């Protein structure tokens, strides 16, 4: 009976850690939505790993580096009208390890002239106690 209670406690603690990490990751995605919808690309980029090793895969191919990713966002979305209103539909948040999570979701921009949409997969890593996007594949 004691072994059963111990296993139950360990499982409960483990689940709690996962859920608090998932909550933090969902907040990160909420922060992305809020900053994007304010027209704040610099704020949006704070959720990404500020490293030359950041990987962004989009319709034009693979881009490496935080600065290059920021530059590409600013070129593609030069103003609030081009940015539109961002909506995320999170499909899955999957724990890979204590320091990595994988997120799958759908994005949509609502703009005056159109409403482009697609899917994304994100690899997040806990870096210095904070979750950061280290790889983003958006189609």
C-alpha positions as MATLAB code, in Angstrom:
seq = 'XXXXXXXXXXXXXXXXXXXXXXXXXXXXXXXXXXXXXXXXXXXXXXXXXXXXXXXXXXXXXXXXXXXXXXXXXXXXXXXXXXXXXXXXXXXXXXXXXXXXXXXXXXXXXXXXXXXXXXXXXXXXXXXXXXXXXXXXXXX';
ca = [
       0.000    0.000    0.000;
       2.844    2.407    0.843;
       4.477    1.693   -2.525;
       1.190    2.436   -4.283;
       0.805    5.764   -2.460;
       4.400    6.685   -3.229;
       3.879    5.921   -6.945;
       0.655    7.938   -6.926;
       2.460   10.893   -5.321;
       5.319   10.752   -7.833;
       2.866   10.522  -10.735;
       0.848   13.451   -9.394;
       3.956   15.597   -8.926;
       5.163   14.663  -12.401;
       1.793   15.566  -13.936;
       1.760   18.876  -12.053;
       5.181   19.788  -13.460;
       3.950   18.998  -16.959;
       0.816   21.027  -16.570;
       2.664   24.061  -15.182;
       5.082   23.869  -18.124;
       2.179   23.559  -20.537;
       0.504   26.568  -18.926;
       3.729   28.573  -19.346;
       3.977   27.547  -23.005;
       0.347   28.464  -23.659;
       1.058   31.854  -22.041;
       4.031   32.296  -24.356;
       1.754   31.706  -27.340;
      -0.782   34.134  -25.872;
       2.012   36.699  -25.544;
       2.860   36.152  -29.196;
      -0.752   36.766  -30.190;
      -1.046   39.898  -28.050;
       2.204   41.482  -29.222;
       1.487   40.651  -32.867;
      -1.995   42.127  -32.643;
      -0.520   45.345  -31.204;
       1.775   45.558  -34.232;
       4.826   44.873  -32.040;
       7.101   42.525  -34.000;
       9.998   43.207  -31.601;
       7.838   42.074  -28.672;
       6.654   39.062  -30.681;
      10.277   38.036  -31.242;
      11.046   38.001  -27.494;
       9.424   34.551  -27.353;
      12.149   33.211  -29.665;
      15.634   32.064  -28.666;
      17.937   35.026  -29.288;
      20.627   32.973  -30.968;
      22.219   32.442  -34.365;
      21.069   28.815  -33.961;
      17.360   29.694  -33.997;
      15.771   27.854  -36.915;
      12.765   29.176  -38.846;
      11.328   27.096  -41.691;
       8.803   28.849  -43.888;
       7.555   28.845  -47.447;
      10.861   30.224  -48.762;
      13.054   27.696  -46.947;
      15.208   27.555  -43.834;
      16.399   30.702  -42.095;
      18.965   30.583  -39.308;
      19.290   33.150  -36.563;
      17.151   35.421  -34.437;
      18.158   38.641  -36.216;
      17.536   37.227  -39.698;
      14.127   35.958  -38.570;
      13.268   39.399  -37.176;
      14.443   41.100  -40.378;
      12.308   38.746  -42.482;
       9.216   39.406  -40.348;
       9.708   43.162  -40.673;
      10.145   42.900  -44.440;
       7.073   40.710  -44.913;
       4.900   42.628  -42.411;
       5.949   46.297  -42.706;
       2.917   47.730  -40.895;
      -0.110   46.870  -38.780;
      -2.353   46.476  -41.842;
      -0.018   43.813  -43.287;
       0.162   42.091  -39.893;
      -3.613   41.941  -39.461;
      -5.059   40.144  -36.458;
      -3.436   36.846  -35.500;
      -5.399   33.878  -34.198;
      -3.841   30.654  -32.935;
      -5.614   27.326  -32.554;
      -3.328   25.095  -30.492;
      -3.813   21.489  -31.552;
      -1.283   19.788  -29.278;
       1.320   20.625  -26.656;
       3.541   17.578  -26.191;
       6.254   17.153  -23.580;
       9.406   15.609  -25.024;
      11.600   15.956  -21.939;
      12.109   18.235  -18.958;
      13.639   20.852  -21.232;
      11.800   20.381  -24.547;
       8.195   20.668  -25.722;
       6.684   20.278  -29.167;
       3.640   22.331  -30.180;
       1.384   21.854  -33.198;
      -1.244   24.373  -34.164;
      -3.062   26.388  -36.771;
      -2.623   30.112  -37.413;
      -4.794   32.606  -39.222;
      -4.407   36.266  -40.038;
      -7.522   38.368  -40.426;
      -6.811   41.304  -42.706;
      -8.980   43.703  -44.674;
      -8.246   42.098  -48.042;
      -7.691   38.450  -47.097;
      -7.379   35.844  -44.359;
      -4.301   33.685  -44.933;
      -3.896   30.636  -42.722;
      -1.714   27.607  -42.236;
      -0.156   25.319  -39.675;
       2.881   25.518  -37.442;
       5.077   23.259  -35.390;
       7.298   24.685  -32.689;
      10.130   23.191  -30.702;
      10.468   24.955  -27.363;
      13.369   24.652  -24.963;
      13.698   25.818  -21.391;
      16.626   28.244  -21.426;
      17.692   29.994  -18.218;
      14.353   29.074  -16.638;
      12.192   30.445  -19.473;
      10.563   28.683  -22.421;
      11.846   29.877  -25.794;
      11.038   28.832  -29.346;
      14.207   27.296  -30.796;
      12.657   26.002  -34.042;
       9.550   27.223  -35.876;
       8.128   25.547  -38.983;
       5.241   27.606  -40.310;
       3.427   26.815  -43.539;
];
